[in-house]
């Protein structure tokens, strides 16, 4: 093995950081650590901690390092982290938003990445390498099609149904059981007591379970969530994104085929010629793909 062939791919998420070191096709190291173990959101301190972590795991000279970072929401954010790391790491460095890892992880060079997990966002690049972002506003303002937003919209749908005097939809009973109440009027109060995207998102299975039991309310919520994700793609297309490949990933859409199928249906209306791919691979493989292109001067 030539150490100069080593590349590092890093996926920095809100809760965990995945580091994958490869030499050509051989995995040298594959490590997952809690992001809170090193990230303090103090820029310079985080750059030192991340560089140290990468060097310790790599154990050799890196040709290139590519990072998809949660919180790098503009080109300026990404360039700043690149600059901070370039004085602490050898080799070439590229930093992108963590959502941008989906397209290369699926084996494509350009396209639109869509995340449907605890939150939701769509990200792409223009021909001039300008970052384009739609969504990602958090579960209070948006994140339509995400786990937390599906639960939020399910609760809203239940509220409307109860106002009409209709309580027989399976979604009502499913959510009441999950929240451990026999009073549907308490659903809003019980959800309000948690006020956490992660906790709300953990209830998302209820929506899909209800849909499988024939719930019209749950089916509508899922279809509208999928349509909202497709709307994010449409926004990016209008801003110049290349939509030949649309790659969607994230815990919710990977685990729930009904949401993916509804997204594919919605995409047929938004961009019928787009190839829609469900990403099952770890997004960090997209960071490795970027690093390998950097190392080979093909990025």
C-alpha positions in Angstrom: 0.0 0.0 0.0 1.2 3.5 -0.9 0.2 5.9 1.8 -0.3 8.6 -0.8 -3.2 6.7 -2.1 -5.1 6.9 1.1 -8.3 8.9 1.0 -10.7 9.9 3.8 -14.4 10.3 3.6 -16.3 11.9 6.5 -20.0 12.3 7.1 -20.6 14.7 10.0 -24.2 14.4 11.1 -26.1 16.0 13.9 -25.6 13.0 16.2 -22.8 10.9 14.8 -19.7 11.3 12.6 -18.8 8.5 10.2 -15.1 8.2 9.1 -14.2 5.9 6.3 -10.5 5.5 5.1 -9.8 3.7 1.9 -6.9 2.7 -0.2 -8.4 2.2 -3.7 -11.1 -0.3 -3.0 -9.7 -1.6 0.3 -11.2 -0.3 3.6 -8.4 0.7 5.9 -10.6 2.1 8.7 -14.3 2.5 9.3 -15.2 4.3 12.5 -18.4 6.0 13.9 -18.1 8.4 16.8 -20.6 10.6 18.5 -20.4 14.1 17.0 -20.6 15.5 20.5 -17.3 13.8 21.3 -15.4 16.4 19.3 -17.8 19.1 18.0 -18.4 22.1 20.2 -19.5 24.5 17.4 -16.5 26.7 18.2 -14.9 26.9 14.8 -11.2 26.8 15.5 -11.5 24.3 18.3 -13.6 22.0 16.1 -11.1 22.2 13.2 -8.3 21.1 15.5 -10.4 18.2 17.0 -11.6 17.0 13.6 -8.2 17.1 12.0 -6.7 15.2 15.0 -9.5 12.6 14.8 -9.0 12.1 11.1 -5.2 11.7 11.4 -5.5 9.3 14.3 -7.9 7.0 12.4 -6.1 7.3 9.0 -2.7 6.4 10.4 -0.9 7.6 7.3 -0.5 10.4 4.8 -3.8 11.2 3.0 -4.0 12.1 -0.6 -7.4 13.7 -0.2 -10.1 14.3 2.4 -13.8 14.9 1.6 -16.3 16.0 4.2 -20.0 16.2 4.2 -20.9 18.4 7.2 -24.2 19.0 8.9 -24.3 22.8 9.4 -22.3 23.8 6.3 -25.4 25.3 4.7 -23.7 27.8 2.4 -20.6 27.9 0.2 -19.0 30.3 2.7 -19.5 27.9 5.6 -17.9 25.0 3.6 -15.0 27.1 2.3 -14.3 28.3 5.8 -14.1 24.7 7.2 -11.8 23.8 4.2 -9.5 26.6 5.1 -9.4 25.7 8.8 -8.6 22.1 8.0 -6.1 22.8 5.2 -3.5 24.1 7.7 -3.9 21.0 9.8 -4.3 18.2 7.3 -2.1 17.1 4.4 -3.5 16.5 1.0 -6.5 18.0 -0.8 -9.6 18.9 1.1 -13.2 19.4 0.0 -16.1 20.2 2.3 -19.8 20.0 1.2 -23.1 19.9 3.0 -23.8 16.4 4.4 -26.8 16.1 2.1 -24.6 16.4 -0.9 -23.1 13.0 -0.2 -26.2 11.2 -1.5 -25.5 11.8 -5.2 -21.9 10.5 -5.3 -22.8 7.7 -2.9 -25.2 6.5 -5.6 -22.5 6.6 -8.1 -23.3 9.8 -9.9 -21.3 12.9 -10.4 -24.1 15.5 -10.6 -27.7 15.5 -9.5 -30.1 16.4 -6.7 -29.9 14.9 -3.3 -33.0 14.7 -1.2 -33.0 13.8 2.5 -36.1 12.5 4.3 -35.0 11.6 7.9 -35.6 13.4 11.1 -35.6 16.5 8.9 -35.8 17.1 5.2 -33.8 19.1 2.6 -32.8 19.0 -1.1 -29.3 20.1 -2.3 -27.6 20.4 -5.6 -24.8 22.3 -7.4 -25.0 24.5 -10.4 -22.6 24.1 -13.4 -20.5 26.8 -11.7 -20.3 24.8 -8.4 -22.7 27.0 -6.5 -24.6 25.3 -3.7 -28.4 25.3 -4.2 -30.5 24.4 -1.2 -34.3 24.1 -0.7 -35.9 23.1 2.6 -34.0 22.3 5.7 -35.8 24.9 7.8 -36.5 22.7 10.8 -39.6 20.9 11.9 -41.3 24.0 13.3 -41.2 26.0 10.1 -41.1 23.1 7.5 -39.1 19.9 6.9 -42.1 18.6 5.0 -41.8 14.9 4.3 -39.5 14.3 7.3 -40.3 12.0 10.2 -41.2 14.9 12.5 -43.3 16.7 9.9 -45.2 13.6 9.0 -46.2 13.3 12.7 -47.0 17.0 12.9 -49.2 16.8 9.8 -50.9 13.6 11.1 -51.8 15.4 14.3 -53.2 18.3 12.2 -55.2 15.9 10.1 -56.6 14.2 13.3 -57.5 17.6 14.6 -59.5 18.4 11.5 -61.2 15.1 11.6 -62.2 15.5 15.2 -63.6 18.9 14.5 -65.9 17.3 11.9 -67.0 14.7 14.5 -65.1 11.9 12.8 -62.9 9.8 15.1 -63.1 6.4 13.4 -60.0 6.7 11.2 -57.3 4.2 12.3 -54.7 7.0 12.5 -56.6 8.5 15.5 -56.4 5.2 17.5 -52.8 4.5 16.5 -51.5 7.9 17.6 -53.6 7.8 20.8 -52.1 4.4 21.7 -48.6 5.6 21.1 -49.2 8.7 23.3 -50.8 6.5 25.9 -54.1 8.4 26.1 -57.7 7.5 25.4 -58.7 11.1 24.9 -58.1 12.4 21.3 -58.4 16.0 22.5 -55.2 15.5 24.5 -53.1 14.6 21.4 -52.0 18.2 20.8 -51.1 18.8 24.5 -49.1 15.6 24.8 -47.1 16.4 21.6 -46.5 19.9 22.8 -45.0 18.6 26.0 -42.1 17.0 24.2 -41.3 19.7 21.5 -38.5 17.6 20.0 -38.0 16.7 16.4 -36.3 13.4 17.4 -39.2 12.4 19.7 -41.9 13.4 17.3 -40.0 11.7 14.5 -39.9 8.5 16.5 -43.7 8.3 16.2 -43.6 8.3 12.4 -44.1 4.6 12.2 -47.6 5.2 13.5 -48.5 7.0 10.3 -47.4 4.2 8.1 -48.9 1.5 10.3 -52.2 3.4 10.1 -51.9 3.7 6.3 -51.4 -0.1 6.0 -54.6 -0.5 8.0 -56.5 1.5 5.4 -56.4 5.0 7.0 -57.4 7.7 4.5 -55.9 10.4 6.8 -52.5 8.7 7.0 -52.4 7.9 3.3 -53.1 11.6 2.6 -50.4 12.7 5.0 -47.8 10.4 3.3 -48.8 11.5 -0.2 -48.7 15.2 0.7 -45.3 14.7 2.4 -43.9 13.0 -0.7 -45.3 15.7 -2.9 -43.6 18.4 -0.7 -40.3 16.6 -1.2 -40.8 16.6 -4.9 -41.6 20.3 -4.7 -38.1 20.9 -3.2 -36.7 19.3 -6.3 -38.8 21.5 -8.5 -37.5 24.6 -6.7 -33.9 23.5 -7.4 -34.7 22.7 -11.0 -36.0 26.2 -11.4 -32.7 27.5 -10.0 -30.6 25.6 -12.5 -30.0 22.2 -10.9 -29.3 19.2 -13.0 -32.2 16.8 -12.4 -31.1 13.9 -14.6 -30.4 12.0 -11.3 -32.4 12.5 -8.2 -31.2 10.5 -5.2 -33.3 10.3 -2.0 -32.1 8.9 1.3 -32.6 9.1 5.0 -34.1 6.9 7.7 -37.7 7.5 6.9 -37.8 7.0 3.2 -35.4 4.0 3.3 -37.5 2.2 5.9 -40.9 3.1 4.5 -41.5 1.9 0.9 -44.9 3.7 0.8 -43.2 7.1 1.1 -40.6 6.3 -1.6 -43.3 5.1 -4.0 -45.3 8.3 -3.3 -42.2 10.3 -4.0 -41.6 8.5 -7.3 -45.2 9.2 -8.3 -44.8 12.9 -7.4 -41.6 13.2 -9.3 -43.3 11.9 -12.5 -45.3 15.2 -12.4 -42.4 17.4 -11.4 -39.6 16.0 -13.7 -40.8 12.9 -15.7 -37.4 12.4 -17.2 -35.5 12.3 -13.9 -34.0 9.0 -12.8 -35.0 8.6 -9.1 -32.8 6.4 -6.9 -33.3 5.3 -3.4 -30.0 5.4 -1.5 -29.4 2.4 0.8 -25.6 2.7 1.0 -24.0 4.8 3.8 -23.7 8.4 2.7 -20.0 8.4 3.8 -19.3 6.4 0.7 -20.2 9.5 -1.2 -17.5 11.4 0.7 -15.0 8.7 -0.3 -16.1 9.0 -3.9 -15.4 12.8 -3.8 -12.1 12.2 -2.1 -11.0 9.7 -4.8 -11.9 12.1 -7.5 -9.9 14.8 -5.7 -6.9 12.5 -5.4 -7.1 11.6 -9.1 -7.6 15.3 -10.2 -11.0 14.5 -11.8 -13.2 16.6 -9.5 
